[in-house]
Amino acid sequence: MDHSQAPLLDALEQYHQLDRYGFSPPGHRQGRGADSRVTKVLGIDPFRSDVLASGGLDDRRSSNGYLSRAEQLMADAVRADQAFFSTCGSSLSVKTAMMAVAGDDPGGLLVSRDSHKSIVAGLVFSGVTPRWITPRWDEEMHFSHPPSPDQVRAMWEKYPDAAGALVVSPSPYGTCADLESIARVCHERGKPLIVDEAWGAHLPFHDDLPTWAMDAGADVCVVSVHKMGAGFEQGSVYHLQGDLVDGTHLSQCADLLTTTSPNVMLYAAMDGWRRQMVEHGTDLLGRALALAGRTRERIAGVDGLTVLEDRLLGEEASHDLDRLQILIDVSELGVSGFQCTDWMRQHCHLDVGMHDHRRIAATLSMADDDDTTDRLVTGLENLAQAAASFDRPPPISLPSPEELQLESVMSPRDAFFGSSEMVDADRAAGRIAAEPLTPYPPGIPAVVPGERLDRQVVDYLRSGVDAGMEIPDAADGTLRQIRVVIES
């Protein structure tokens, strides 16, 4: 296929050349109606490019096929059979995949318990029964690793009627599962594998990156172009190959969930990024990986900071690592990741990504260079010097891996939508959670609706909030109270 083309971008350029004007949404009319105080900040160009996808960019029947051609090019670029664009983020894309594979299937879905909150939301929406795959744990670091092929195989032996399996790889930390072996385990049973690869949109475009899910044999994978690519926030693509998942049904599941007013700018940016990666991805990502290697060495030379790498890999750890994700242990400084994140933002005007009680993560992309990484390293050097002046971080009660594995006693859907009440946190142990409780980042729920709470997890979350942890999906953000099921 001719990857020099960008059908959506070309169509948008033509729209402007033809001076099209619509007596239809959007009401701002390519910025004519936008407040000058808004365009002073945003500029006029975003409004000029904000046009209807059908009955605007394309005709009312989408007969020019701009979107479908862009999706075909994307599929070809990443070695998939089909690709589907979404402007509602991978949060929608992964729900689509779950519904297409396991919707109304009594066998449920094997799901890695280190899944993102969007997957739990998919369980609530769809009613799919999760068959949780327990991740591997580094208890000392209080850190989970993706499940191994043997763990997935054991779950298939326990739940042979499950509709499929879903794993997350890479994790928000950059750690990766052995997808090729896991896909083989699933396919031995004629069952599909879904991979939430939100952090891996760049993986198909350089051989020194971890294995791309489609190359590993996954049936469906979901990527967030905005995370590691050059798309706008909410830009997502889900890819399909093989015959274990019906593409038409997959598309129809997406249609149930997606907006009927997709943002053309998100589509066009994903289309342009695909062209950029096919033409220049090996070079751009090769430079980024070299830069990441140098930056890792520089950060490792800062007293009190430990760049995690070898600890993340091994037979009982993760299979591979995306080294563009730089995970930094700050515990030797006697401070928390929450404090470091806040200090870096306030004093260096730098935002880091993932952070928890003892770590922060800096994510590099193809857009970074020596100037941006110099700012990062200088900021971290200043942080290490300033850390002695920080207040001592409040202690967090960290449960053991066994204590974190709560018992599932109701479906997430039934628990979330059933009769519930708010109870004081000190009376919540033993009750069934009616809400997800998700430390964010990384967005992996510590509690899923339908799980029976225990004292250790409640204490962990309460003490975490006191230490700076954010739990944005809790009904009471202070976690003084927790929403639980009213049991008859």
C-alpha positions in Angstrom: 0.0 0.0 0.0 1.1 3.6 -0.6 1.9 4.9 2.9 2.8 8.3 1.6 -0.9 8.9 1.6 -2.8 10.3 4.5 -6.5 10.1 3.4 -8.0 12.0 6.4 -5.4 14.7 6.4 -5.7 15.1 2.6 -9.5 15.3 2.9 -9.2 18.0 5.6 -6.9 20.0 3.4 -9.3 19.7 0.5 -12.2 20.8 2.8 -10.4 24.1 3.4 -9.3 24.6 -0.2 -13.0 24.2 -1.3 -14.1 26.7 1.3 -16.8 24.3 2.5 -19.3 25.7 5.0 -21.8 23.7 7.0 -25.2 24.8 8.3 -24.8 21.9 10.8 -22.7 21.3 13.9 -20.3 22.4 15.1 -22.0 25.6 16.1 -18.7 27.6 16.3 -18.6 27.4 12.4 -14.9 26.8 12.0 -14.2 29.4 14.7 -16.3 32.3 13.5 -18.4 32.1 16.7 -15.5 31.4 19.1 -14.8 33.9 21.8 -11.7 35.9 21.1 -10.5 35.1 24.6 -10.6 31.4 23.7 -8.9 31.8 20.3 -6.2 33.9 22.0 -5.2 30.8 23.9 -6.1 28.0 21.5 -5.7 29.8 18.2 -8.1 29.6 15.3 -6.7 26.4 13.7 -8.3 23.9 16.0 -11.7 25.3 15.3 -11.1 25.3 11.5 -10.2 21.6 11.6 -13.2 20.7 13.9 -15.7 19.6 11.3 -18.2 16.8 11.0 -16.8 13.5 9.9 -19.9 12.5 7.9 -21.8 15.3 6.1 -18.7 17.5 6.4 -15.3 16.0 5.8 -16.9 13.2 3.8 -20.4 13.2 2.4 -23.5 11.9 4.2 -22.8 8.3 3.1 -19.0 8.5 3.7 -18.8 7.4 0.1 -15.2 8.7 -0.3 -14.1 6.3 2.3 -11.5 8.6 3.9 -11.7 6.9 7.3 -11.9 3.3 6.0 -8.8 3.9 3.8 -6.9 5.4 6.7 -7.8 2.3 8.8 -6.7 0.0 6.1 -3.3 1.8 5.9 -2.9 1.6 9.6 -3.6 -2.2 9.6 -1.1 -2.7 6.8 1.5 -0.6 8.7 1.3 -2.7 11.8 0.8 -6.1 10.2 -2.8 -6.6 11.4 -5.8 -7.7 9.3 -8.0 -4.8 10.3 -7.7 -1.6 12.3 -10.4 0.5 13.8 -10.0 4.2 14.9 -11.5 5.5 18.1 -11.8 9.0 19.4 -12.9 7.8 22.8 -9.6 6.5 24.0 -8.5 2.9 24.7 -10.9 2.9 27.6 -13.6 2.5 24.9 -11.6 0.2 22.7 -10.9 -2.3 25.4 -14.6 -2.4 26.4 -15.4 -3.1 22.7 -13.0 -6.0 22.6 -14.4 -7.5 25.9 -18.0 -7.3 24.7 -17.1 -8.8 21.3 -15.3 -11.7 22.8 -17.2 -12.4 26.0 -20.5 -10.5 25.9 -23.3 -12.7 27.4 -20.9 -15.7 27.6 -21.6 -17.7 30.8 -18.0 -18.9 30.8 -16.7 -15.4 31.6 -13.3 -14.0 30.6 -9.8 -14.6 31.9 -8.6 -11.2 33.0 -5.2 -10.2 34.5 -5.9 -8.7 37.9 -3.4 -5.9 37.2 -5.8 -4.5 34.6 -6.6 -0.8 34.1 -9.8 0.6 35.6 -11.3 0.8 32.1 -11.4 -3.0 32.0 -13.2 -3.1 35.3 -15.6 -0.5 33.9 -16.1 -2.9 30.9 -17.0 -5.7 33.4 -19.6 -3.4 35.0 -21.1 -2.3 31.6 -21.1 -5.8 30.0 -21.9 -8.0 32.9 -19.0 -10.3 31.9 -17.8 -12.5 34.7 -14.0 -12.0 35.4 -11.9 -15.0 36.0 -9.0 -13.3 37.6 -5.4 -14.2 36.7 -3.2 -13.3 39.7 -0.1 -11.3 38.6 3.4 -12.1 39.9 4.5 -10.0 42.8 7.8 -8.5 44.0 6.7 -8.2 47.7 9.7 -6.2 48.8 9.1 -3.5 46.1 5.3 -3.8 46.4 5.3 -4.2 42.6 3.3 -6.5 40.3 4.5 -8.1 37.1 2.4 -9.4 34.2 1.2 -13.0 34.5 3.3 -15.8 33.1 2.2 -18.3 30.4 2.0 -21.0 33.1 -0.3 -18.8 35.2 -2.6 -18.3 32.1 -2.5 -22.1 31.4 -3.5 -22.9 35.0 -6.5 -20.5 34.7 -7.6 -22.2 31.4 -7.4 -25.5 33.2 -9.6 -24.1 36.0 -12.0 -22.3 33.7 -12.0 -24.1 30.3 -15.3 -22.6 29.2 -14.1 -19.0 29.4 -14.6 -17.1 26.2 -11.0 -15.7 26.0 -8.2 -14.1 27.9 -7.2 -10.5 28.4 -3.8 -9.3 29.6 -2.1 -5.9 29.9 1.3 -5.5 28.2 3.2 -3.2 28.5 2.2 -2.2 32.0 2.3 1.5 33.0 5.8 0.7 34.3 6.9 -0.5 30.8 7.1 -4.2 31.9 5.9 -6.7 29.3 4.4 -10.2 29.3 5.5 -13.1 27.2 2.7 -12.5 24.7 3.9 -15.1 22.2 3.7 -17.9 24.7 0.4 -16.7 26.2 -1.1 -16.5 22.7 0.0 -20.0 22.0 -1.6 -21.2 25.3 -4.9 -19.6 24.3 -4.9 -20.8 20.7 -4.2 -24.4 21.8 -7.8 -24.2 23.2 -9.2 -22.3 20.2 -9.7 -19.2 22.3 -8.8 -15.6 21.5 -6.3 -13.4 23.3 -7.0 -9.7 23.9 -4.0 -7.5 24.7 -4.5 -4.1 26.3 -1.4 -2.6 24.8 -2.4 1.0 25.5 1.3 1.9 26.2 2.6 0.1 23.1 1.4 2.0 20.0 5.1 2.5 19.0 6.1 -1.1 19.3 5.6 -2.2 15.7 8.0 0.3 14.4 11.4 -0.7 15.8 13.0 -4.1 16.3 14.7 -3.2 19.6 11.4 -2.6 21.3 9.4 -5.3 23.0 7.3 -7.7 20.8 4.3 -6.1 19.3 1.0 -8.0 20.1 0.0 -8.7 16.5 3.5 -10.2 15.8 3.1 -12.3 19.0 -0.2 -13.8 17.7 -2.7 -11.8 19.7 -6.2 -11.7 18.2 -7.2 -8.2 19.3 -4.9 -5.5 20.7 -5.8 -2.0 21.8 -3.3 0.9 21.6 -3.4 4.6 22.7 -1.7 6.6 20.0 -1.6 9.6 22.4 0.5 7.8 25.0 3.6 6.8 23.0 2.8 8.2 19.6 2.0 11.6 18.2 -1.8 11.7 18.4 -4.1 13.8 20.4 -5.4 12.7 23.8 -8.2 10.1 23.4 -6.9 8.9 20.1 -6.9 5.0 20.1 -6.7 2.2 17.6 -7.8 -1.4 18.1 -6.4 -4.1 15.8 -7.7 -7.5 14.8 -6.2 -10.5 13.1 -7.3 -14.1 12.6 -10.7 -15.7 12.6 -11.4 -16.2 16.3 -13.0 -12.8 16.7 -15.6 -11.5 14.2 -14.6 -8.1 12.8 -18.1 -7.1 12.0 -19.4 -7.9 15.5 -16.3 -6.1 17.0 -17.3 -3.0 15.0 -20.9 -3.2 16.0 -19.9 -3.5 19.7 -17.9 -0.3 19.2 -20.9 1.4 17.6 -22.9 0.7 20.8 -20.4 2.6 22.9 -18.7 5.3 20.8 -19.7 8.9 20.2 -21.7 9.7 17.0 -19.7 13.0 16.8 -16.1 11.8 16.4 -13.4 14.5 16.4 -11.9 14.7 13.0 -8.7 16.2 14.4 -8.1 13.0 16.3 -8.6 10.8 13.3 -6.4 13.0 11.1 -3.5 13.0 13.7 -3.6 9.2 13.9 -3.5 9.0 10.1 -0.6 11.3 9.9 1.3 9.6 12.7 1.0 6.2 10.9 2.6 7.8 7.8 5.3 9.3 9.9 6.1 6.0 11.5 6.2 4.0 8.3 8.5 6.5 6.7 10.7 7.5 9.7 9.8 5.4 12.7 12.9 3.2 12.7 15.1 6.3 12.8 13.0 8.3 15.2 12.6 5.5 17.7 16.2 4.4 17.3 17.3 7.9 18.4 14.8 7.8 21.2 16.1 4.5 22.5 19.7 5.7 22.4 18.6 8.9 24.2 16.8 6.8 26.8 20.0 4.7 27.4 22.0 7.8 28.0 19.4 9.4 30.2 19.1 6.2 32.3 22.8 6.3 33.0 22.7 9.9 34.0 19.8 9.5 36.4 21.4 6.4 37.9 24.4 8.6 38.7 22.3 10.8 40.9 22.8 10.0 44.6 19.7 8.6 46.2 18.0 7.6 42.9 17.8 4.1 41.5 16.8 3.4 37.9 15.0 0.1 37.9 15.9 -2.3 35.1 17.4 -5.7 36.1 15.0 -5.9 39.0 12.1 -5.8 36.6 13.3 -8.7 34.4 13.8 -12.4 35.1 12.1 -15.8 35.3 9.9 -14.7 38.2 9.5 -11.1 36.9 8.6 -9.5 33.6 9.5 -11.0 30.2 10.7 -7.7 28.6 10.9 -4.0 29.2 10.2 -0.9 27.2 13.3 1.2 28.1 11.6 4.4 27.1 9.8 4.1 30.4 12.3 5.2 33.1 11.1 3.9 36.5 13.0 5.6 39.3 13.0 4.4 42.9 13.3 7.4 45.3 13.0 5.6 48.6 16.7 6.0 49.4 16.0 9.7 49.7 13.6 9.1 52.5 10.7 10.6 50.6 7.7 9.4 48.6 7.0 9.4 44.9 4.0 11.6 45.7 6.2 14.3 47.3 8.7 14.1 44.4 6.0 14.5 41.8 4.6 17.6 43.5 8.1 19.1 44.1 9.1 18.6 40.4 5.9 20.3 39.2 6.2 23.2 41.6 9.9 23.9 41.5 11.0 22.7 38.1 7.7 23.0 36.1 8.1 19.4 35.1 5.4 16.7 35.2 6.3 13.1 35.6 3.9 10.2 34.9 3.4 7.2 37.1 4.1 7.8 40.8 3.5 5.9 44.0 4.8 5.6 47.5 8.4 5.0 46.5 8.7 5.5 42.7 8.3 8.0 39.9 8.4 7.4 36.2 9.6 9.5 33.3 8.3 8.5 29.9 10.4 9.4 26.9 9.1 9.5 23.4 10.4 10.1 19.9 9.8 13.8 20.5 12.4 14.1 23.3 15.9 15.3 22.7 19.0 16.3 24.7 17.4 19.6 25.7 14.3 18.0 27.3 16.3 15.2 29.0 18.7 17.8 30.3 15.8 19.5 32.0 14.7 16.2 33.4 18.1 15.2 34.8 18.7 18.7 36.2 15.3 18.6 37.9 16.1 15.2 39.4 19.5 16.4 40.6 17.8 19.4 42.3 15.2 17.1 43.7 17.8 14.8 45.3 19.5 17.9 46.9 16.2 19.3 48.2 14.8 16.0 49.5 16.4 16.4 52.9 14.2 19.4 53.6 11.0 17.5 52.9 8.7 16.5 55.7 8.9 12.8 56.5 6.3 11.0 54.4 3.4 9.5 56.4 3.7 5.7 56.6 1.6 3.5 54.3 0.3 0.2 55.5 1.4 -2.1 52.7 -0.5 -5.4 52.5 1.2 -8.7 51.4 0.4 -10.0 48.0 -2.0 -12.6 49.5 -3.8 -9.8 51.4 -4.3 -7.8 48.2 -6.1 -10.7 46.6 -9.7 -10.0 47.6 -12.4 -12.7 47.3 -14.9 -12.1 44.5 -18.3 -12.9 45.8 -20.6 -10.9 43.3 -20.3 -9.9 39.7 -18.9 -6.3 39.3 -22.1 -5.3 37.5 -24.5 -6.7 40.2 -22.4 -5.1 43.0 -22.1 -1.7 41.3 -25.8 -1.4 40.4 -27.3 -3.1 43.4 -28.5 -1.6 46.6 -25.7 0.0 48.5 -24.8 2.3 51.4 -22.0 4.4 52.6 -20.3 3.0 55.8 -17.3 4.3 57.8 -14.1 2.9 56.6 -13.3 1.3 59.9 -16.5 -0.8 59.6 -16.0 -1.7 55.9 -13.9 -4.8 56.4 -16.0 -7.9 55.7 -18.5 -6.0 53.5 -18.8 -6.3 49.7 -17.5 -3.3 47.8 -20.0 -1.5 45.6 -17.5 0.8 44.0 -14.0 0.5 42.5 -11.2 2.0 44.5 -8.3 2.8 42.2 -5.0 4.5 43.1 -4.3 6.8 40.2 -1.8 6.6 38.7 -1.3 3.8 37.6 -5.0 3.2 37.5 -5.1 -0.4 38.6 -8.0 -1.0 41.0 -7.1 -2.2 44.4 -10.7 -3.0 44.9 -13.2 -4.1 42.3 -17.0 -4.0 42.9 -18.1 -7.4 44.1 -15.0 -8.1 46.1 -15.1 -8.6 49.9 -13.1 -5.9 51.6 -10.5 -6.9 54.2 -8.9 -4.8 56.9 -5.4 -4.8 55.3 -6.6 -3.4 52.0 -8.8 -0.7 53.7 -5.8 0.3 55.9 -3.6 0.4 52.8 -5.9 2.7 50.9 -6.7 4.9 53.9 -3.0 5.4 54.8 -2.2 5.9 51.1 -4.7 8.8 50.9 -3.1 10.3 54.0 0.3 10.0 52.3 -0.8 11.7 49.0 -2.4 8.8 47.0 -5.3 9.8 44.8 -8.4 7.6 44.4 -10.5 9.5 42.0 -13.3 6.9 41.5 -14.2 6.7 45.2 -17.6 8.2 46.2 -15.7 9.7 49.2 -12.3 10.8 48.0 -11.0 11.1 51.6 -12.0 7.4 52.0 -13.4 8.1 55.4 -16.4 6.2 54.1 -16.7 3.4 51.5 -19.7 2.4 49.4 -20.7 -1.2 50.1 -23.4 -3.6 49.0 -26.5 -3.9 51.2 -26.7 -7.7 51.7 -30.1 -9.2 52.4 
